[in-house]
Amino acid sequence: MAPRFEELLDRHHDELFAYLWRLLGKARQSDVSLDVEDLTQEVFTRAYQAFPSLRDHSNHRAWLYKIATNCAFTKLRQMRSRRAKMRALEPLAEADAYSSTDEDIAGRVRDVVNELPVKQRACLTLRYLEELEYSEIAEIVGCTDESARANVYQAIRSLRRALKEE
């Protein structure tokens, strides 16, 4: 038997909000009009509209993550398009003096993750923070298992390279 929609909302709201918060990290900082709570609300609005057509034995969590990922990708495309129309250039942030305290390292990792291509960032976040299997990541992001695995691999490689340069 499928859960009621309200149960899905209660069970997954906070984790989807956190996922979107992490996924939209740099974009969130550069665009004051991006409100993650509004985007989370949009995810659940779309889910509510599509809920009646969902099969009873579907993976509801993966389905919600797919909607969240699609909403985030759409929002990012809209933001890029708007910036292009306005011909606004994002200033390049200069690296601050780096020390090797745990807080500094965590901040640097966050910065590097925020610089990753959005698909790599999504796959990395889903794998290591949401602890999803590659098959679930592939379903959410809309790619093959191998592509999800490759995106995670490339993200980790970029992280290692960037942190080694420091």
C-alpha positions as CSV (number, residue, x, y, z in Angstrom):
1,M,0.0,0.0,0.0
2,A,1.3,3.4,-0.9
3,P,1.9,6.0,1.8
4,R,-0.3,9.0,2.0
5,F,1.2,12.2,0.5
6,E,1.3,13.9,3.9
7,E,3.5,11.0,5.2
8,L,6.0,11.5,2.3
9,L,6.0,15.2,3.1
10,D,6.7,14.7,6.8
11,R,9.3,12.0,6.2
12,H,11.3,13.6,3.4
13,H,10.9,17.4,3.7
14,D,14.0,18.1,5.8
15,E,16.3,15.8,3.8
16,L,15.2,17.2,0.5
17,F,15.6,20.8,1.8
18,A,19.2,19.9,2.9
19,Y,19.9,18.2,-0.4
20,L,18.7,21.3,-2.4
21,W,20.7,23.6,0.0
22,R,23.9,21.7,-0.7
23,L,23.2,21.2,-4.4
24,L,22.6,24.9,-4.9
25,G,25.5,26.1,-2.7
26,K,27.3,28.6,-4.9
27,A,24.2,29.7,-6.8
28,R,22.5,30.3,-3.4
29,Q,25.3,32.7,-2.5
30,S,25.4,34.5,-5.8
31,D,21.6,35.0,-6.3
32,V,19.6,36.6,-3.5
33,S,16.4,35.6,-5.3
34,L,17.1,31.9,-4.9
35,D,15.2,30.7,-1.8
36,V,15.7,27.0,-1.1
37,E,12.5,26.9,1.0
38,D,10.5,28.1,-2.0
39,L,12.2,25.6,-4.2
40,T,11.5,22.8,-1.7
41,Q,7.9,23.9,-1.7
42,E,7.9,23.8,-5.5
43,V,9.2,20.2,-5.4
44,F,6.4,19.1,-3.1
45,T,3.8,21.0,-5.2
46,R,4.9,19.1,-8.3
47,A,5.0,15.9,-6.4
48,Y,1.5,16.5,-5.1
49,Q,0.2,17.1,-8.6
50,A,1.9,13.9,-9.9
51,F,1.2,11.7,-6.9
52,P,-2.1,10.2,-8.1
53,S,-0.3,8.7,-11.1
54,L,2.5,7.2,-9.1
55,R,2.5,3.4,-8.9
56,D,2.0,1.9,-5.4
57,H,5.3,0.1,-5.3
58,S,7.4,2.9,-6.6
59,N,10.5,4.1,-4.7
60,H,8.9,7.2,-3.3
61,R,12.2,8.6,-1.9
62,A,14.0,8.3,-5.3
63,W,11.0,9.8,-7.1
64,L,11.0,12.8,-4.8
65,Y,14.8,13.2,-5.2
66,K,14.3,13.1,-9.0
67,I,11.7,15.9,-8.8
68,A,14.1,17.9,-6.5
69,T,17.0,17.4,-8.9
70,N,14.9,18.4,-11.9
71,C,13.6,21.5,-10.1
72,A,17.2,22.5,-9.1
73,F,18.5,22.0,-12.6
74,T,15.6,24.1,-14.0
75,K,16.3,26.8,-11.5
76,L,20.0,26.8,-12.3
77,R,19.3,27.0,-16.1
78,Q,16.9,30.0,-15.5
79,M,19.6,31.7,-13.4
80,R,22.2,31.2,-16.1
81,S,19.8,32.5,-18.8
82,R,19.0,35.5,-16.8
83,R,22.6,36.3,-16.1
84,A,23.4,35.9,-19.8
85,K,20.6,38.3,-20.8
86,M,21.9,40.8,-18.3
87,R,25.5,40.1,-19.4
88,A,26.5,40.1,-15.8
89,L,29.8,38.5,-15.0
90,E,30.4,36.8,-11.8
91,P,33.5,38.1,-10.1
92,L,36.2,35.5,-9.5
93,A,36.8,35.1,-5.8
94,E,40.4,35.4,-4.7
95,A,41.6,32.6,-2.5
96,D,42.2,33.7,1.1
97,A,45.3,32.8,2.9
98,Y,44.9,29.1,3.7
99,S,45.8,27.5,7.0
100,S,45.3,23.8,7.7
101,T,42.8,23.9,10.6
102,D,39.8,21.5,10.3
103,E,37.5,24.4,9.8
104,D,39.6,25.9,7.0
105,I,39.8,22.5,5.3
106,A,36.0,21.9,5.6
107,G,35.5,25.4,4.1
108,R,37.8,24.7,1.3
109,V,36.1,21.4,0.5
110,R,32.8,23.2,0.5
111,D,34.2,25.8,-1.9
112,V,35.6,23.1,-4.2
113,V,32.4,21.2,-4.2
114,N,30.4,24.3,-5.0
115,E,32.7,24.8,-8.1
116,L,32.0,21.3,-9.5
117,P,29.6,21.0,-12.5
118,V,26.1,20.7,-11.1
119,K,25.7,17.0,-12.3
120,Q,28.9,16.0,-10.5
121,R,27.9,17.9,-7.4
122,A,24.4,16.2,-7.4
123,C,25.9,12.7,-7.8
124,L,28.5,13.3,-5.1
125,T,26.0,14.7,-2.7
126,L,23.5,11.9,-3.3
127,R,26.3,9.2,-2.9
128,Y,28.1,10.4,0.1
129,L,25.7,12.7,2.0
130,E,22.4,10.9,1.2
131,E,24.1,7.5,1.0
132,L,22.2,6.4,-2.1
133,E,23.2,3.5,-4.4
134,Y,24.4,4.3,-7.9
135,S,21.2,2.9,-9.4
136,E,19.1,5.3,-7.3
137,I,21.4,8.2,-8.3
138,A,21.1,7.3,-11.9
139,E,17.3,7.3,-11.7
140,I,17.3,10.7,-9.9
141,V,19.7,12.4,-12.2
142,G,18.5,10.8,-15.4
143,C,21.6,8.9,-16.5
144,T,23.0,5.4,-16.5
145,D,24.5,3.7,-13.4
146,E,27.9,4.0,-15.1
147,S,27.4,7.7,-15.7
148,A,26.5,8.3,-12.1
149,R,29.6,6.4,-11.0
150,A,31.7,8.4,-13.4
151,N,30.3,11.7,-12.2
152,V,31.1,10.7,-8.6
153,Y,34.6,9.6,-9.6
154,Q,35.3,12.8,-11.5
155,A,34.0,14.9,-8.6
156,I,36.3,13.1,-6.2
157,R,39.2,13.5,-8.6
158,S,38.6,17.2,-8.9
159,L,38.4,17.5,-5.1
160,R,41.7,15.7,-4.7
161,R,43.4,17.8,-7.3
162,A,42.1,21.1,-5.9
163,L,43.0,20.2,-2.3
164,K,46.4,19.0,-3.4
165,E,47.2,22.3,-5.0
166,E,46.5,24.1,-1.7
